[in-house]
Structure formats: structure tokens, C-alpha cells
Amino acid sequence: MVGIIKGSEHALNCAEGVLDRPNYLRLSHRSDRNIANQRGILYDIFEIYTKFKRQRRHHDVADRTQAIIKVLRSQSFPGQQVDYLYVDEAQDNLLIDAFVLRRLCRNPNGLFWAVDTAQIISAGNSFRFDDLKAFLYRMEQNIPVSSAGASLHQPTMFQLAINHRSHGGIVNCANSVIELITRFWPNTIDNLQPEKVMLDGPKPVFFTGWDKDTVRYEQFLFGAMGSHIEFGAQQCILVRDEAARQKLREQVGDIGVGLIMTLYESKGLEFNNVLLYNFFEDSVVDLSCWRIVLNGVEGEEHAPNFGRDEARYAGLKLLYVGITRARKNIQIVDMSDKSYPMLAFWTSRNLVQKCTPGTHCGNEKNANIS
């Protein structure tokens, strides 16, 4: 709702800063792609949300930006503009935020935007770099050349194709998740070349097969002798949400595990060693829905093409964020049957090391996060 109805270029051109129902329903399927057939219901929800927010005198991020835009349009720029502006994690902004940022910079050729659309995990965000490029170009067309102070150029894009943070074991696994997203949800993220690496490294270790009722969770968090692992700047346990974090703390107790973060909190951070804990078990998507990824197993069709809903799409992007937090080692611990489709997909491509009870999982250092 926020990304399209209030935060898009279409909304920016509406008198109240809000896309009305008829225009929202007429949007092409490339806008708001994952729920294009449910727009009438969504607009009903938006109206309820707006009424609820107004009654409580609350504001959201789009309200904040629209208030700033109203001031910028009613008077000359208040203060000193800059000549160059560098925007990192630009995908976390609304398009109307880009309008404000552009007004901060007097040089139309002085803006640099860093984007990774696969890391968009906030609800309602439908950002694409191509949309930002087109939006900025149309903005410049509406600014007289004399006031802009420079000739108008179409924004250009280049890809940072070499990953200098992680090694091949982690990057190849992450690339496979992007492949699934672009295959089953085309045009939802920017279609770029797979990242390359300078060095190879250990594959992610996937722990599975333990009995959920008898497993000792600390065996995945501590070394063989039971000594504490110092979690901190170099190590992190990632869980889906706050409820999953509290559940894990109850299971392991107060045993020195300091840094348990939700995937949303971890975004933008990086650690040498990461343990991704019960990602599939804590998913709202059931096993039958996760089976869509089995269609990515080469040479066979293992599952019907279920509807490509938002929950699975968002789940794969969360998975990508979790994997790419690791620089050196990543462990994936999941006892749920819901993890099987993704494990089968990765195993078919030899992208993970599967570790089951009684098996040797290679280098103990990698297997125990140290």
C-alpha cells in the first residue's frame, strides 16, 4: 500500500499525494506485480488502514515524505544544496523519497545510487532500479536546463559484478536463490548477471534430520567440548522474527549466546560466521507451497506450478539476505519438513554440504561456527 498508493511516482502526481482507486486499478501488471489481480481488495484494506491511522493521529513514512515535498513545492529550497549525493541501500526508499533526495542536490549529474533489489524485505516495497532510472530522467525533463545548470543525460547503470566480501561457496548458493526468484517471479527484481568471486570457499553446511523433540540445540551453537563461542562482531545467529528469537532463547537458556538477530535487523551487516536458524520451520508458508522450488531441479518437473504468491517470493528474498550476511562460513539448521524442497534443490546442484545425525560434516571449525 505504501509503496504504490502513497509512495510511487503515480502518487506524486496526484493532488493529495495518494493514488485514487480508479487509477490504482488501471495500473499495468508491471506495477505492484505480485498482487495485480487483488487490487480492489487491497484498496479496501488501504482505506481501512487510512481511517485507522487518522483516528489515532498516526503517520507513516510516506506521510513524512509527502509533508517535506509539500514544503519544497511551496517555496524555494530552504538551505544549502549539495553538489554530489551518494545514496546507499537506495532500494529501502520510496520513489517519492528519491524526489526529495534529488532536490537536495543542485547537480543533476551528481547523484549516485547503490541498489540491491534482492534485499528488499520490507512489506509493501516494490522498488526496481529501472523504475528509479526512468523516474529520475522524467524529473530532469521537467527542470529547465538553465536552472539545472547542466545538460540532461539519461541515467546510466553499471553492475558491481565481483563480490569481494564472500567466497564462492556462499555466493554460488546465494546466486541460486536469485535464480529462483527471477524464474518464478520475473520482473520483480532487476535482472543482472550472477555475481562472481575471486576465491572459492566452503559450501554452506545444512544440518537436518534430528528429532525436534530430542535435539540438543546447543550442539549447533558450541564446540565439541561444550565451551562457549564468543558471539559478537564476528558471529551471529539469524532467525526470522522476534517470536523466533524469544523461542530460541527459551530453548538454549542464558548460556552466553549474545547476538541473536532477526533477518530484518541483520540487513546491511556482515559477519564472518552465521547460523541461520529454523528459517523454514518458522515460515508462514507450508510444505506444499515451498515445493515450487523443486521445479528448479535440473531435468525434472517435481511439483506443479502453484500460484506465485507474495509469501513465497518474500521468503526467498529473506533467505537471500540471510545467506549473504556471511563472509566465511554459514550453517543452516532446520528440522522442519518444510526445509526439504530447498535442500533438495541445493543438493541437486552440489551447493550445500548436508549434515545428518551420525555423519561427519567436514571441517569441524566450519561445522561448529568458530
CORVEN-V967274 format. One record per residue. N is the residue number from 1. RES is the residue in one small letter. PSI is psi in whole degrees, -180 to 180 (none if undefined). OMEGA is omega in whole degrees, 0 to 359 (* if undefined). BURIAL is # if it has 24 or more other C-alpha atoms within 12 Angstrom, else .. Layout:
N;RES;PSI;OMEGA;BURIAL
N;RES;PSI;OMEGA;BURIAL
This chain:
1;m;-48;182;#
2;v;-41;185;#
3;g;-37;185;#
4;i;-55;188;#
5;i;-33;183;#
6;k;-21;188;#
7;g;7;185;#
8;s;173;175;#
9;e;-36;178;#
10;h;-44;180;#
11;a;-36;180;#
12;l;-30;182;#
13;n;1;177;.
14;c;149;186;.
15;a;-43;183;.
16;e;5;182;.
17;g;15;181;#
18;v;130;178;#
19;l;124;181;#
20;d;168;186;#
21;r;-51;182;#
22;p;-44;180;.
23;n;-34;177;.
24;y;-43;180;#
25;l;-24;182;#
26;r;-4;180;.
27;l;147;177;#
28;s;163;181;.
29;h;-13;177;.
30;r;-18;174;.
31;s;136;179;#
32;d;51;196;#
33;r;-35;189;#
34;n;-17;183;#
35;i;32;185;#
36;a;-28;182;.
37;n;3;182;.
38;q;23;188;.
39;r;-36;179;#
40;g;-45;178;.
41;i;-42;181;.
42;l;-38;179;#
43;y;-33;174;#
44;d;-45;179;.
45;i;-40;179;.
46;f;-42;180;#
47;e;-38;176;.
48;i;-44;178;.
49;y;-44;181;.
50;t;-43;179;#
51;k;-45;179;.
52;f;-45;181;.
53;k;-43;180;.
54;r;-42;180;.
55;q;-33;182;.
56;r;4;179;.
57;r;42;177;.
58;h;164;176;.
59;h;150;174;.
60;d;-179;185;.
61;v;-32;179;.
62;a;-37;176;#
63;d;-43;179;#
64;r;-48;182;.
65;t;-40;180;#
66;q;-34;177;#
67;a;-40;178;.
68;i;-43;180;#
69;i;-39;179;#
70;k;-41;178;.
71;v;-44;182;.
72;l;-32;181;.
73;r;-18;184;.
74;s;-9;183;.
75;q;171;176;.
76;s;161;185;.
77;f;124;183;.
78;p;95;179;.
79;g;-172;184;.
80;q;125;174;.
81;q;162;180;.
82;v;163;179;.
83;d;-29;181;.
84;y;141;182;.
85;l;127;179;#
86;y;122;184;.
87;v;112;177;.
88;d;156;181;.
89;e;44;184;.
90;a;-22;181;#
91;q;-15;180;#
92;d;-2;180;#
93;n;157;170;#
94;l;161;177;#
95;l;-33;178;#
96;i;-24;173;#
97;d;-37;178;#
98;a;-34;177;#
99;f;-45;180;#
100;v;-45;181;#
101;l;-38;177;#
102;r;-39;180;#
103;r;-20;177;#
104;l;-21;187;#
105;c;124;181;#
106;r;-17;183;#
107;n;111;182;#
108;p;-20;179;#
109;n;16;184;#
110;g;19;180;#
111;l;135;180;#
112;f;126;186;#
113;w;126;176;#
114;a;128;191;.
115;v;141;167;#
116;d;96;186;#
117;t;-17;176;#
118;a;-15;181;#
119;q;16;176;#
120;i;106;182;#
121;i;2;176;#
122;s;140;183;#
123;a;139;175;.
124;g;-1;182;#
125;n;122;181;#
126;s;33;186;#
127;f;138;168;#
128;r;142;183;#
129;f;-37;178;#
130;d;-36;177;#
131;d;-41;178;#
132;l;-44;179;#
133;k;-48;182;#
134;a;-40;180;.
135;f;-46;180;#
136;l;-39;179;#
137;y;-43;178;#
138;r;-33;175;.
139;m;-46;182;#
140;e;-34;179;#
141;q;-27;181;.
142;n;-2;178;.
143;i;123;179;.
144;p;139;182;.
145;v;-37;182;.
146;s;-37;180;.
147;s;-29;179;.
148;a;-31;177;.
149;g;8;180;.
150;a;157;179;.
151;s;156;184;.
152;l;129;178;.
153;h;142;173;.
154;q;128;179;.
155;p;138;180;#
156;t;158;182;.
157;m;140;169;.
158;f;149;185;.
159;q;133;171;.
160;l;91;192;.
161;a;-16;181;.
162;i;124;177;.
163;n;112;181;#
164;h;-2;183;.
165;r;-46;186;#
166;s;173;179;#
167;h;-180;187;#
168;g;-34;181;#
169;g;-42;180;#
170;i;-45;185;#
171;v;-41;180;#
172;n;-39;178;#
173;c;-44;179;#
174;a;-40;179;#
175;n;-34;181;#
176;s;-31;177;#
177;v;-42;176;#
178;i;-39;179;#
179;e;-42;179;#
180;l;-42;180;#
181;i;-47;183;#
182;t;-24;178;#
183;r;-47;186;.
184;f;-20;177;#
185;w;65;183;#
186;p;147;177;.
187;n;6;178;#
188;t;-26;173;#
189;i;163;181;#
190;d;135;183;#
191;n;101;184;#
192;l;167;176;#
193;q;146;177;.
194;p;143;178;.
195;e;147;176;#
196;k;165;182;#
197;v;162;178;.
198;m;-28;185;.
199;l;148;172;.
200;d;172;181;.
201;g;179;184;#
202;p;143;177;#
203;k;157;171;#
204;p;143;178;#
205;v;123;183;#
206;f;110;179;#
207;f;125;181;#
208;t;162;174;#
209;g;-8;178;.
210;w;152;176;.
211;d;122;183;.
212;k;-27;184;.
213;d;-18;184;.
214;t;-8;183;.
215;v;139;173;.
216;r;106;188;.
217;y;-29;183;#
218;e;-17;180;#
219;q;-22;178;.
220;f;-12;186;#
221;l;-13;186;#
222;f;163;180;#
223;g;176;186;.
224;a;-29;182;.
225;m;2;177;.
226;g;7;180;.
227;s;154;182;.
228;h;143;168;.
229;i;131;181;#
230;e;93;177;.
231;f;138;181;#
232;g;-129;185;.
233;a;-23;185;.
234;q;-19;182;#
235;q;150;180;#
236;c;144;170;#
237;i;128;181;#
238;l;133;176;#
239;v;168;186;#
240;r;-47;188;#
241;d;-177;183;#
242;e;-39;179;.
243;a;-41;179;.
244;a;-36;178;#
245;r;-46;180;#
246;q;-39;179;.
247;k;-43;179;.
248;l;-42;179;#
249;r;-38;178;#
250;e;-33;182;.
251;q;-39;185;.
252;v;-16;180;.
253;g;-170;181;.
254;d;82;186;.
255;i;32;174;.
256;g;5;178;.
257;v;102;189;#
258;g;-44;191;#
259;l;86;172;#
260;i;115;185;#
261;m;150;170;#
262;t;159;180;#
263;l;-37;179;#
264;y;-40;179;#
265;e;-31;185;#
266;s;-13;185;#
267;k;130;181;#
268;g;-10;179;.
269;l;167;177;#
270;e;150;184;#
271;f;151;176;#
272;n;-43;185;#
273;n;131;182;#
274;v;137;171;#
275;l;114;178;#
276;l;112;194;#
277;y;123;175;#
278;n;42;181;#
279;f;-45;183;#
280;f;-39;180;#
281;e;-38;182;#
282;d;7;179;#
283;s;145;175;#
284;v;-12;180;.
285;v;133;182;#
286;d;176;185;.
287;l;-44;183;#
288;s;-33;180;.
289;c;-38;179;#
290;w;-19;183;#
291;r;-11;178;#
292;i;-30;182;#
293;v;-18;178;#
294;l;-20;175;#
295;n;-11;176;#
296;g;-5;177;#
297;v;125;188;#
298;e;134;170;.
299;g;-7;182;.
300;e;154;173;.
301;e;106;187;.
302;h;-19;187;.
303;a;149;175;.
304;p;158;178;.
305;n;88;176;.
306;f;162;176;.
307;g;137;184;.
308;r;79;188;#
309;d;167;183;#
310;e;-35;185;#
311;a;-44;179;.
312;r;-39;178;#
313;y;-48;179;#
314;a;-36;179;#
315;g;-41;179;#
316;l;-36;178;#
317;k;-38;175;#
318;l;-41;179;#
319;l;-42;178;#
320;y;-44;179;#
321;v;-44;181;#
322;g;-45;181;#
323;i;-42;186;#
324;t;4;172;#
325;r;-17;187;#
326;a;136;174;#
327;r;-42;187;#
328;k;-53;185;#
329;n;143;172;#
330;i;133;172;#
331;q;139;174;#
332;i;117;182;#
333;v;119;181;#
334;d;124;181;#
335;m;3;186;#
336;s;148;173;#
337;d;-23;181;#
338;k;-16;179;#
339;s;-14;186;#
340;y;-48;183;#
341;p;-44;181;#
342;m;-39;177;#
343;l;-41;178;#
344;a;-40;178;#
345;f;-49;180;#
346;w;-41;181;#
347;t;-37;180;#
348;s;-22;180;#
349;r;7;179;.
350;n;44;183;.
351;l;-14;178;#
352;v;160;172;#
353;q;116;182;#
354;k;129;181;#
355;c;119;180;#
356;t;166;181;.
357;p;132;177;.
358;g;-2;180;.
359;t;153;175;.
360;h;128;187;.
361;c;38;175;#
362;g;-145;183;.
363;n;118;182;.
364;e;-31;179;.
365;k;-42;179;.
366;n;-35;186;#
367;a;-20;184;#
368;n;15;181;#
369;i;86;176;#
370;s;none;*;#
